[in-house]
Amino acid sequence: MANTDNAGRVVKVSGPLVVAENMPAAKMYDVVRVSDQRLIGEIIEVRGDRASIQVYEETGGLGPGEPVYTTGMPLSVELGPGLIESIFDGIQRPLDEIYRQTGPRITRGVEAYALNRTKKWDFVPLLEAGADVEEGDILGTVQETSLVVHKIMVPPGVRGKLTFIHRGEATVTDTIATVEQDGKTVEIQMMQKWPVRRGRPYKEKLAPTEPLVTGQRVIDMFFPVAKGGTAAIPGPFGSGKTVTQHQLAKWADAEIIVYVGCGERGNEMTDVLNEFPELLDPKSGEPLMKRTVLIANTSDMPVAAREASIYTGITIAEYFRDMGYSVALMADSTSRWAEALREISGRLEEMPGEEGYPAYLGSRLAEFYERSGKVVCLGRDGRVGALTAVGAVSPPGGDISEPVSQNTLRIVKVFWGLDASLAYRRHFPAINWLQSYSLYTDSFSDYYREHFGTSWEEYRTEAMRILQEEAELEEIVRLVGQDALSERERLILETARSVREDFLHQNSFHEVDTYASLEKQFRMIKLILHFYHEAQRGVERGARLQEILNLPVREQIARARYLAESDIARMDDIEKAVSEQIAALIGEDTEAQYA
């Protein structure tokens, strides 16, 4: 609640930046209400009794002399049942509720609770009165959607004896438990509030050992990201950053998805809103929206709220991580967030850094990405949660030497470099396999060995070697032509083309090809490399390479990507056909081999 006793006064208005005086009690990052229209803002600089405020709404018409009321509280989000399936703006105002109040355009000064205060949820307690509890312990559960069981936790900083616990229906503001702590009674609601700029606490951060399976072959096979890891997708306009993030949001092996549209075009967020309710979760068959939270701060919304949106998103993601869930956060795009940071910094008249970005750009990006991770959550049950952060970067002209890309790459461990030339050739995902990298591959050795033996890493290494050899051979072909290549080198080019077109290329609009399990990916790359090895053997035994490349089985290899998950065992038959058809060319008998 705003303090109206000692209101400050506006002395300067510069776009979203407002300077107020008579603010002796002002503290950094406190939320204030500006003017009698109660525009929401946040203190970002304090000098004596003057405070600089970034206002999250349009400031047209504001002038000196307007009152400023401080709330004494930092910008915080409401955490509790009702988050899933919701769409919020950058400061967690529910856009569906605002639409009901004001229509399609957000009216200045509009206020709405993030969580519905009247809806009743069925609270099922897991503990009984008299139990000793500590921060992070799960008091009970609420079935929020058909896919998400919302776990009601003891808030951080609370521990003691449980003196009361509720059973049955309650709103998010009703008291569902009381704890006796140091002789005082602490009331606990289903809703918590948490400052967005402060990471939520945990017991221990763990090393990442398990990949986040995305179903995208170029990512899972060559450049995997860890559960609890960080990744960046830099790329020029039209290279498929948003489509790639949509694919990750749809198919990644995460129980909760938080999608932050940060300064992106409104039609892209509309696509998400239209697609997600229709897309079915591959495991449950339910709409994907039933495990998704959307934060929308589109390019026509106030620029200051864009700066807050990624903090709002990652705080909500941390909350679900604390329940023990695997959460994937998609931020699209951090370049638009950095531009908002640059605009506010310029209005504060701070010393600019490279390309006008503030000198603290790198540290702010690090603060954001470092909140990801696989952690042991608070509470006595030792549950483990993971938060994976994937940020898109939109460098002007596709030049990743610019500050946002470079500062991001110093922090994240996975780089999916999008290539406009691949996108123009209709190769999607347009991730350049020669520029991209993942620093997690060695961490997953035990995981791959447990599920696929040593073959996974061997196949990945050999496929990457073939793709790299292709790049070197293409330089020779451009200089002297393909006729100068040996049979072995021409086979390398053909195998690399098969890896690119039959494995790396993936049709996001095809019912089957849009997603591939690790087992299917393993069998596909094994099949392509099996053909390569058999073709090598055939050439060594005197077969002409062109005859091998014209074998009917090559069409079956190309169409293996369209085999449904239930039919992937048919790839064994294709492997057998490869050996049989090449053996027939060189006059060998394969009956004994497959008896």
N, C-alpha and C positions, 0 to 999 in steps of 0.2 A: 504494500500500500504506500502511495507517495506521501511524503512529508510536506504538508502545505504551510507549516508554521513559518519556516524561513526559506521562502522561495528565492532562487537566484533570478538573475535578469539577463536576457540575451543582449550581447553587445556587438556581435558580428555574425553574419550568415554568409557562408561561401559554399553553395551547393549543399551536399549532405553534411558539411561541417558547420557546426554552430558553436560559438564561443560564448560562455556565460560567466558573469562575475557574481560576487557575493555567494560563493560556494565553498565556505571554509571546511565543511564536513565531507567534501567530495573525495572519493577513493577511486583508484584505477579500476576500470571495467564495471563500475556500478551502473545499473540501469536508471535512467531518468525519464521523466515525461516533460516534453517541451511544448509550451503554450497551452492555452485552454482547450486546444484540440487534442491534447494528450498524445502527441506524436512520440513514439517510443525511440529512445536513443541510448547510447552507451558512452561512458566517459573513457576517452583514450589518451588524454594528456592532462596533467594537473600542474599549474604554475601559480603558487600562492593561493589566492582565493578564486583564481580563474580556472575554469575547466573547459577543455575542448571536447565536444561531443559529436560522435558520428550518429546521425539520425537515420533510422532504417525506413523512413518514408519520405515522400516528396515534400520539399521544404518551400515550395513556391508560395509567396504571400507572407512568409515569416519576416519579421523585422526586429530591430532593437527595441528593448523594453518588454518583450514577451516574457512571461514567467517560466521558470524551470523548476520542476519538482523532483527531488531525488527519492528513490525507493530504498536506498541503503543496501541493496542486494545486487549481486552480479547477475549477468545474463545467464539464465538457467533454463533447463528443459524439464518437462514433466514426464516421469517414467512410470509406466504402469499399464494395466490392461486397456486396450483400445489403440495401441500404437500400430499394430499390424493392420494392413489394408488401408491405412490412412495416407493422405497426401498433405504435407505441410509446406509452408513457405520457409524461407531461410532462417526465421526466428521462431519456428514451430507454431505458427498460427494455422489452424486447420482450414484449408482452402474450401472444402465443401461447406463448412459452417459459414464462412465469410460470404460465399456465393449465395447462401440462403438469406443472409442479412442484407447484402448490398448489391447483388447482381454480379455480372461478369467482370467488373472492374473493382479493385480493392479501394475502398474509401479510406481517406486519411483518418488516423486515430481510431480505427475500428479495433475492438477488443473481443477476443473469443478464447475460451479455455482450450488448451491443447487436447485435454482428455475430457470426455463427456462426464459431467458431474451427476447426471440423473440416471444413466444406464446402470442396471444392477447386474453384477457378475456372481456366479455361483462359486463361492470360496470353499475349497475342500482342505481342512487342516491336516497337516502331517505330524504335528506335535501336540502334546497335551499340556495343560496348565501344570506348573511345578517343574517343568524341564528347565535345565540351564541352557541358555542360548548365547551365541556370540555373533558378531557381525558377519553377514554372508550366509548364515544358516537359513535353510528353506523352511518357512513357517507353513506353507500350504501351496496349493496350485489353483489356477483358473484355466478352464479350457477356452482360450481366447478365440481360436479358429479351429477348423477340423485338422489343421496341420501343426498348430503351435499350442503347447501346454505352457502357460505363463506361470513362472515360479515366483512366488512372493517371498522376498528375502528380508532378513533383518538388515536395516540400513547400516552403512559404515559408521563406526563410532558407538554403536549400541551393543551392550552385553549385560547379562544378568539373569535373573530368574523370571520365567514366563508366568505371569500371574493370571492372564486371561487370554483365551483365543476363541475367535468367532467361528461358527459353522453356518453355511447357507449363503443367501444372497446379501450383497452389500455393494455400495457405490465405492468409487476409488477414494473418496474422502472420509468414508466411515472408518471408525476405529475397529480394526480386526484383531488386534492383540495389544496387550500391555506388558511391559517389562519393568521389573524393579531393579534400578541401577543406582548404587550408592545412596540408598534410602529415598530415592525419588522415583516416581512412576513415569515411564516414557510410553506415550501412545504411538502405535504404529498403524499407518494406513497402507492400503494397497499401492498408493501413489508415492513416489519419491521425487524430490527435486535435486538437480545436480548442476553446478556451474559448468558451462560448455567448454571453457578454456582450461579446465583442470581434469587431467586423466583420472578415471576411477581406479581405486586401489585394488591390488591383488596380492597373493602371497608370494608367488615366485614366477619368473618368466622362464619358459622352457625352450630348449633348442628345437628348431623345426625338423621333424623326421618323416613327415608324411605329406605327399603332394596333394594339392587341391585339384581333384579331377574335374576338368572342364568339358570334356567331350570334344574339344577342338584338337585335332591331331597334331598340328604344328606346335601347339603349346605343350600338350601332355607328353609328346615323344621327345621333342628337342629342347623346349624352353619352359620347363614346369615351374610353377609357383607353389610355395609351401602353404599348408594350412597355418595361418598366423604370419604369413610372409607379406612382402611388399612388391608391387610391380608398377611399371609405368608404360603407357602406350603413347609415345610421341608420333606425330604424323601430320602431314600437310592436309589442307582442306580436301575433302572427298576421298581420302584414303581408307576410310572405314573405321575410325576410332569408335564412334558411337555404336555402329553395328556390332563391332567386336565386343564392346562392353555389354550390349544387349544380349549377345550370345552367352557371355559369362554369367550374367544375371539369371538367364533362363536355365542354364544347364549345369552350372558349377555345383560341385558336391558340398554345398553349404546349406545349413538348415534355415538360416535367416538371411535375407538379402536387404541391404539398405542402399538405395539408389539416390545419389545426390546429383540433380541437374543444376549445375552451378554456372549461370550465365549463358546457358545454351539456348538454342532457338525453341520457341514455344511448341512448334509442330513436332519436335523430337520427343518432348515430354508427353505430348498428346498421343504419339505412337505407343509409348510405354503404357500409358493409361488404357489405351484401346486393346493392346496386344496381351498384356499380362493376365487380365481376367479370362481371356479366351485360351491362353496356353495352359496345357495341363502339365503338372509336375510328373516327371517320368517315373517316380517311385510310387506315388500315391494315386495319381490320376485326378487329383484336385487342381483347381486353378492356382497358378503360381502366385497370384496376388495374395493368397491366404498365408503366405510366409514372407511378404514383402512390405517394406516401409519406403515411401517416396518423399524426398525433399525436393521441392521445385522452386528454384529461384531463376526464372528465365531472364533473357537479356533485356526485356523491357521493364523488369522490376527494379526497385531502387538498388543502386550499386553497393551501398553500404551493407545491406542485408546479404549480399553475395559473399562478402568477406566473412560473415558469421555462419554461412550455410554449411561449410564443411565441418565446422566444430559441432554444430547441431547434429549432423549426420553421424559423426564418429562417436559422440557421447551416447546416442541411442544404440549404436552398434556395440559399444562397450557394455552397456546394460544387459543386452542379450548374451554377450560373451560371458558375463558374470553368472548367468544361469547354467553355464556349461555347454552352450551351443557353439557350433561352428558358424561364424558370421562372415559374410563377404560384403565389403563396402565398395561401391563403384562411385568415384568422383569424376564428373564430366562437366567442365574440365578445369583442372587446377590453373591453367593459363588465364582463364577468365577471373578466377579468384585472385591471382597475382595482379591482374590489371586493376581490380578493385582496390587492392592493397596499395598499388602505385598511385592511384587517384587520391586516396585519402592521405597518403604520405605527402603528396605534392601540396595539398591544401593545408597541411600542417606546417608547410615550409621547412620540412626536414631536408638534410643534405642528401641529394640523390646518389644512388650507386650506379652500377652499370645499366645502360639503356633506361635510366630514369627510375628503375625499381629501387625500393628502399634498401639500405645496407643490410637490414635484418631479414631479407627475403629467404636466404638459406636456412637461417635458424627457425623461422616460422614453418617452412616446409618440413624441416626435421621434426619439429614438435608434433606436427600432424602425423607423419608416417610412423614415428616412434611409438605412437599409441596403439599400433597393431601388435600382434604377437600371440603366441600360444602360452597360456598361463595356467597356473594352479589358482583357482578362484578362492575368495574368502569363504569361510565355512568349514565345518569339521568333516564333511564328507569327502574332501579331497578332489572334487570334480575339476575337470580340465575343460577350458573353453579356448576358442581360437578366433581371432579377428584378422582377416586378410584385407589389406587395403590395395585397391587398384585405381590408379589415377591416370586419366587421359591428359595429355599435354598437346596444345595446339600452337606450335611455334610458327611465327609469321613466315610464309614462304617455304615451310618445311625445314628451316635451318635450325638444327638441334644444337648449334653452338651458342644460341641465345641463352640468357641467364636462367629462365625458368627450367628449361630442359637440362642444362648443365647442373644446376643445383639439385634437381630431382634425381639425376643419374648418380650423383655422389651419395645418395641416401638409399635408394631402392636396390634390391638385389636381382631384379628381373627387368630386362629391357626388351620389349616387343616393338621393334622399329618398323613402323609401317612405311611402305614404299609406294609412292604415287604411280610409278611406272607399272607395278604389278596390278594396282587397282584399275588402271586404264586398259590393261590386258584382260580384265575381268577375272583375275586370280584373287579369290578371297578365301580365308583372311589374308590380307595383303602384307603379311609379316615377312620381312626380308630375312631369310635364313642365314645370310652371310654377315649381317650386321647385328642381329639380336644375340642376346646371351641370357643365361640363368646361372646364378652362383649357388643354386640349391642342389644341383644334380648330384654332387658327391654326398650330400646329406641324406639322399634317398636310396643309397646303395643297398642298405639292409632291407628296405621296403621292396625294392625291385627283386632282390635275391629271394625274398620270402615268397613272392607271388609268381615270378617268372624265371627263377634261377639266375644264372649270369647272362642269359641270352639277351635280355632287354638292353643292357648297357652295350653289349657287343654289337647288336643290330643298330642302335642309335649312332655309335661311333662310326660304323662302316657306312651308314647312309649319309652322315655328315661329310665323311671323307669323299664319297662319290660326288656330292653336291659341290664341294670345294674344288675337286679335280675338274668338274664340268666348267666352273668359272675360269680356271686356268686354260683349259682347252679351247674355250670360246675365243680367247684372245688370239690363239694360233689360227683358228678357223677364219677369223676376221682378216688376218694378215695373208695367209696362203691358201685358204679354202679347205674344205673337209676332205678332199681327196688326198691331202698330205698326211692324214691320220692313219695310224695302224688299226687293224681290226679290234685290238683290245681297247684302244682309245675311243673308237666309234661305239663300242659296246658300253663304255662308261657314259658317253653322251646319251645313249638311248635309255640306260638304266636311270640316269639322273632325270630325264624327261618323265619316266614312269613314276619316280618318287614325287616329282613336282605335280604332275597332272592327276595321278591316280591316288596319291596319298595326301600331299600337302593341301591341294585344292579341295575345298569343302563347300557345298551348297547349303547355305543357311535356310533356304526356302524349300528344300527337299525334305519330305517327311522322314526318310531314313537317314540321309547323309548329314543332316543338321547336327547329329550327335553320334559319337562313337565311343564305346566303352574301352577301357584299357585293354581288355582281352581282344576286342576286335582290332584295335590299333596294332597290337603285338602280332596278330596273325597276318594282318595286311602287309606290314613291313617285312615280316618273315617270308611271305609269299613273293614279294618283289625281289628280295635278295636271293631267294632260292632260284628264281628264274635267272638272275645274274650269274650265280655260281654255275648253274647247269649250262648256261649259254657259253660261259668261259670254257667249260670242259668240252662242249661241243666244238668250239672253234679250235681248241688244242688237238682234237681228234680228227680234224680235217673238214668239218662242216662249214659251209659258207655262212657268214654272218647274216646276210640278207634273207637266206632261207629260214634261219632261226627266228628272225624278227617277224617273218610272215606266218609263223605258226598260228593256228586257230586259238590256241590257249591264251594268247596275248589279249584277245578280246575279253576273255573271262577274267583275267587279272584286272583289266581296266574297269570292269563292272562289279568287282568284289566290294567296292565301297557302298553299293546299293543293296547288299545283302542285309536282311534284318538281323538283329541281335540273336534271334532264335535260330538263324540259319548259318551262323558263322562257321559251324563245323564243316560246311561244304567247301571251305578253303582247303581242307585236307585233300579233298578230291581234286581240286585244281592243282595243288602241289604235285600230286601223283601224275596228273595229266601232263604237267611240265616235263617231268622226268621221262615219261613214256614217249612223248612226241620228239624230244631231243634225242633220246636213245634210238628211236626209229630212224632218225636222220643219219646217225653214225653207225647203225647196224648193231646196236647192243640189245641184250635181252634183259628186261626189267622185271620179269615175272617172279624170279627168285627173291628180288629185293622186297616186293610188296606181298609176298605169299602170306 
